[in-house]
Amino acid sequence: MVLDVDTTVMLNASLSKVWKLIKDPAKWNEISNGYITRIETSGDLQSTLERNITFADGTTRTDEVTQFTPQYYFIVSKVKSPLPKGISENIYMFSLQAEPGAGTRMKYSIKVDGDAEGKQQLLETLKKDMNAFIHGVQKALESGS
């Protein structure tokens, strides 16, 4: 699989501390640095967790956690709706890996399939989400949350 976005960030914190902060996708609004104002969930992480997200600009979106693998510190999600016209599939995912003596490596990746216009639109949205998430995690770790 060729990823559209593949970003790696080093975090100056232990793997367990970073995982504790981000392991619950229902609480990502708390680390979004104001980007997300509310998340309502249905389902669970063992089967399918749907997240109804309200963003600071008032827009809403429904995402689904499609893979939750805590033993590998790995979470995969996708946007369910609304989707730009022409999108056939999409995922955004992150994984964590301990780097002895250096902290934790967080890898954040995005893959979108579909027509060019819709793909570009969703990629821009997911890149904004990713940047807010990474910044929020860094800020939470700096403040000791």
Sequence and secondary structure as in RCSB ss.txt:
>XXXX:A:sequence
MVLDVDTTVMLNASLSKVWKLIKDPAKWNEISNGYITRIETSGDLQSTLERNITFADGTTRTDEVTQFTPQYYFI
VSKVKSPLPKGISENIYMFSLQAEPGAGTRMKYSIKVDGDAEGKQQLLETLKKDMNAFIHGVQKALESGS
>XXXX:A:secstr
   SEEEEEEESS HHHHHHHHS GGGGGGGTTTSEEEEEEEE TTS EEEEEEETTS EEEEEEEEEEGGGTEE
EEEEEES  TTEEEEEEEEEEEEETTTEEEEEEEEEEEE HHHHHHHHHHHHHHHHHHHHHHHHHHHHT 
